[in-house]
Amino acid sequence: MCNRVLLSVITLKTRNIMIVELDKLRKKPCDKWLKLFNNGELDVYQAFKEHGQEYNWLYRNSDYDLIGLEIEKECFNWWLHSPFVAEYCPHNFDKQKFNWQRFSDCVVEHCPEHFDTELFNWEEQSWAIAQYCSSLFDPKLFNWEKYSGSVARYCSHLLDPKLFNWNRDSGVVAQHCYHLLDPELYNWEKDSEAVAIYCSHLLDPELYNWEDFSWVVGQFCPHLLHLKPETL
């Protein structure tokens, strides 16, 4: 739960103002922003409108809740700035306004309690489920075609050899979870070198791509060079 408060907020009929006091910041801003302060104060709401949003800096270096003000006054740009709600103000999360298309990954990384399987962008951001919150993993919705490698790297216990994209990501299995390597499914043509580098004990001399990757065996596991066919 966010413990930030709306400090020094003034609401006028025409616009909203959030006054940031320089001495209440944990770190002084760079000269570009420091010059905007007047007598140690800055209307950060207006300054962000004119000079660009710096939510990351503001939230990391102060207790001012500008996003909370903008959401309350219905002037927050959800399309562009949804990630900052997920990271800094999950208590203000609105699943109907959040930009799931572009920033689904931010939800599973920062506030998985707001995850919605029907709104999540499985097509483009399945990787984030594997990397940040595998408890939300759904093998039927996961994009195995593009992001099988993320499963092998971050949550190999969920790897389904029948769904895994061996053609694209065999090498990731060799590197991160070679105990799951299936020699009949593995893409030896493209990823033989990963076997030689990370799990040479699984090297199959009849399947290994000696023509392109003999040098890898010579460099990383020269004791296996005797397995190279004499015809090559």
C-alpha positions as CSV (number, residue, x, y, z in Angstrom):
1,M,0.0,0.0,0.0
2,C,1.5,3.4,-1.0
3,N,2.1,5.7,2.0
4,R,2.7,8.8,-0.1
5,V,0.6,11.8,0.5
6,L,-0.6,14.7,-1.7
7,L,1.7,17.4,-0.3
8,S,1.1,21.1,-0.9
9,V,-1.7,20.6,-3.4
10,I,-3.8,23.6,-4.4
11,T,-6.9,23.1,-6.6
12,L,-8.0,26.1,-8.6
13,K,-11.0,26.4,-10.9
14,T,-8.8,26.5,-13.9
15,R,-6.0,24.1,-13.1
16,N,-4.3,22.0,-10.5
17,I,-1.1,22.9,-8.8
18,M,1.3,20.7,-6.8
19,I,4.0,22.7,-5.1
20,V,7.3,20.8,-4.6
21,E,9.6,22.3,-1.9
22,L,13.3,22.0,-2.7
23,D,14.2,21.3,0.9
24,K,11.8,18.3,1.1
25,L,13.5,16.5,-1.8
26,R,15.9,13.7,-0.8
27,K,18.2,14.7,-3.7
28,K,18.5,18.0,-5.5
29,P,17.6,17.9,-9.2
30,C,20.0,18.7,-12.1
31,D,20.6,22.3,-13.1
32,K,17.9,22.2,-15.8
33,W,15.2,21.6,-13.2
34,L,16.9,23.5,-10.4
35,K,16.6,26.7,-12.4
36,L,12.8,26.3,-12.6
37,F,12.4,26.6,-8.8
38,N,11.3,30.0,-7.5
39,N,12.2,30.7,-3.8
40,G,12.7,27.0,-3.3
41,E,9.3,26.0,-4.8
42,L,8.2,24.5,-8.0
43,D,4.7,23.8,-9.5
44,V,5.7,20.3,-10.6
45,Y,2.4,19.6,-12.2
46,Q,2.8,22.5,-14.6
47,A,6.6,22.0,-15.0
48,F,6.0,18.4,-16.1
49,K,3.5,19.6,-18.7
50,E,5.9,22.1,-20.1
51,H,9.3,20.3,-19.8
52,G,8.4,16.6,-19.8
53,Q,7.5,14.0,-17.2
54,E,10.1,12.8,-14.7
55,Y,8.0,10.6,-12.6
56,N,10.9,8.2,-11.9
57,W,13.1,10.9,-10.4
58,L,10.2,12.5,-8.4
59,Y,9.1,9.3,-6.8
60,R,12.6,8.0,-6.1
61,N,13.6,11.2,-4.4
62,S,10.5,12.5,-2.7
63,D,7.2,11.7,-1.1
64,Y,5.1,13.8,-3.5
65,D,2.3,11.8,-5.1
66,L,1.8,13.7,-8.4
67,I,0.3,10.7,-10.1
68,G,-2.3,10.4,-7.4
69,L,-3.3,14.1,-8.0
70,E,-3.5,13.6,-11.7
71,I,-5.6,10.5,-11.4
72,E,-7.9,12.2,-8.9
73,K,-8.3,15.2,-11.3
74,E,-8.7,12.8,-14.3
75,C,-5.8,14.4,-16.2
76,F,-3.3,11.5,-16.0
77,N,-2.1,10.1,-19.3
78,W,-2.7,6.3,-18.9
79,W,-1.7,5.6,-22.5
80,L,1.8,6.9,-22.0
81,H,2.5,6.6,-18.3
82,S,0.7,3.5,-17.1
83,P,4.0,1.9,-16.0
84,F,4.5,4.5,-13.3
85,V,1.2,3.6,-11.7
86,A,2.2,-0.1,-11.6
87,E,5.6,0.7,-10.1
88,Y,4.9,3.6,-7.7
89,C,1.1,3.8,-7.1
90,P,-0.5,0.4,-7.4
91,H,-3.2,1.5,-5.0
92,N,-4.4,3.8,-7.9
93,F,-4.4,1.0,-10.4
94,D,-7.4,1.0,-12.7
95,K,-7.5,-2.1,-15.0
96,Q,-9.9,-0.5,-17.4
97,K,-7.7,2.5,-18.0
98,F,-4.3,0.8,-17.7
99,N,-2.5,0.4,-21.1
100,W,-2.3,-3.4,-21.1
101,Q,-1.3,-3.5,-24.8
102,R,2.0,-1.8,-24.2
103,F,2.8,-2.3,-20.5
104,S,1.4,-5.6,-19.4
105,D,4.9,-6.6,-18.3
106,C,4.9,-3.8,-15.7
107,V,1.9,-5.3,-13.9
108,V,3.5,-8.7,-13.4
109,E,6.8,-7.1,-12.4
110,H,5.5,-4.5,-9.9
111,C,1.9,-5.4,-8.9
112,P,0.9,-8.9,-9.9
113,E,-2.0,-8.6,-7.5
114,H,-3.7,-6.6,-10.3
115,F,-3.0,-9.2,-13.0
116,D,-6.0,-9.9,-15.3
117,T,-5.5,-12.9,-17.6
118,E,-8.1,-11.6,-20.1
119,L,-6.5,-8.2,-20.4
120,F,-2.8,-9.3,-20.3
121,N,-1.0,-9.0,-23.6
122,W,0.0,-12.7,-23.9
123,E,1.0,-12.3,-27.6
124,E,3.8,-9.7,-27.0
125,Q,4.6,-9.9,-23.3
126,S,4.4,-13.5,-22.3
127,W,8.1,-13.4,-21.5
128,A,7.3,-11.2,-18.4
129,I,5.2,-13.9,-16.9
130,A,8.1,-16.4,-17.1
131,Q,10.6,-13.8,-15.8
132,Y,8.7,-12.1,-13.0
133,C,5.8,-14.1,-11.9
134,S,5.7,-17.7,-13.0
135,S,2.9,-18.5,-10.6
136,L,0.6,-16.8,-13.2
137,F,1.9,-19.0,-16.0
138,D,-0.8,-20.4,-18.3
139,P,0.6,-22.9,-20.9
140,K,-2.4,-22.5,-23.1
141,L,-2.1,-18.7,-23.4
142,F,1.7,-18.4,-23.3
143,N,3.3,-17.4,-26.6
144,W,5.6,-20.4,-27.0
145,E,6.5,-19.4,-30.5
146,K,8.3,-16.2,-29.5
147,Y,9.2,-16.6,-25.9
148,S,10.0,-20.3,-25.2
149,G,13.5,-19.2,-24.3
150,S,12.1,-17.2,-21.3
151,V,10.6,-20.4,-19.9
152,A,13.8,-22.3,-20.2
153,R,15.8,-19.5,-18.6
154,Y,13.5,-18.4,-15.7
155,C,11.0,-21.2,-15.0
156,S,12.3,-24.4,-16.6
157,H,10.0,-26.5,-14.3
158,L,7.1,-25.3,-16.5
159,L,8.7,-26.2,-19.8
160,D,6.5,-28.4,-22.0
161,P,8.6,-30.1,-24.6
162,K,5.6,-30.5,-26.9
163,L,4.9,-26.8,-26.9
164,F,8.5,-25.5,-26.6
165,N,9.9,-23.8,-29.8
166,W,13.0,-26.0,-30.2
167,N,13.7,-24.6,-33.6
168,R,14.3,-21.1,-32.2
169,D,15.4,-21.6,-28.6
170,S,17.2,-24.9,-28.3
171,G,20.3,-23.2,-27.3
172,V,18.7,-21.7,-24.2
173,V,17.8,-25.1,-23.0
174,A,21.4,-26.2,-23.3
175,Q,22.6,-23.2,-21.4
176,H,20.0,-23.0,-18.6
177,C,18.3,-26.4,-18.2
178,Y,20.3,-29.0,-20.1
179,H,18.6,-31.7,-18.0
180,L,15.5,-31.1,-20.2
181,L,17.4,-31.4,-23.5
182,D,15.8,-33.8,-25.9
183,P,18.3,-34.9,-28.6
184,E,15.5,-35.7,-31.0
185,L,13.8,-32.3,-30.7
186,Y,17.0,-30.2,-30.3
187,N,18.0,-28.0,-33.2
188,W,21.5,-29.3,-33.8
189,E,21.7,-27.5,-37.1
190,K,21.6,-24.1,-35.5
191,D,22.5,-24.6,-31.8
192,S,25.1,-27.4,-31.7
193,E,27.6,-24.9,-30.3
194,A,25.5,-24.4,-27.1
195,V,25.8,-28.1,-26.3
196,A,29.6,-28.0,-26.7
197,I,29.9,-24.9,-24.5
198,Y,27.4,-25.7,-21.7
199,C,26.7,-29.4,-21.6
200,S,29.3,-31.2,-23.6
201,H,28.5,-34.5,-21.9
202,L,25.3,-34.5,-23.9
203,L,27.0,-34.0,-27.3
204,D,25.8,-36.6,-29.8
205,P,28.5,-37.1,-32.5
206,E,25.9,-38.3,-35.0
207,L,23.7,-35.2,-34.6
208,Y,26.2,-32.5,-33.9
209,N,26.8,-30.0,-36.6
210,W,30.5,-30.6,-37.1
211,E,30.7,-28.7,-40.3
212,D,29.9,-25.4,-38.7
213,F,30.8,-25.9,-35.1
214,S,33.9,-28.1,-35.0
215,W,35.9,-25.1,-33.8
216,V,33.6,-24.8,-30.7
217,V,34.5,-28.4,-29.7
218,G,38.1,-27.6,-30.2
219,Q,37.9,-24.6,-27.9
220,F,35.6,-25.7,-25.2
221,C,35.8,-29.5,-25.1
222,P,38.8,-30.7,-27.1
223,H,38.7,-34.1,-25.5
224,L,35.7,-34.8,-27.7
225,L,37.4,-34.0,-31.0
226,H,38.0,-37.7,-31.5
227,L,34.3,-38.1,-32.1
228,K,34.4,-35.9,-35.2
229,P,33.6,-38.0,-38.3
230,E,36.7,-38.7,-40.4
231,T,34.9,-37.5,-43.5
232,L,34.8,-33.9,-42.2
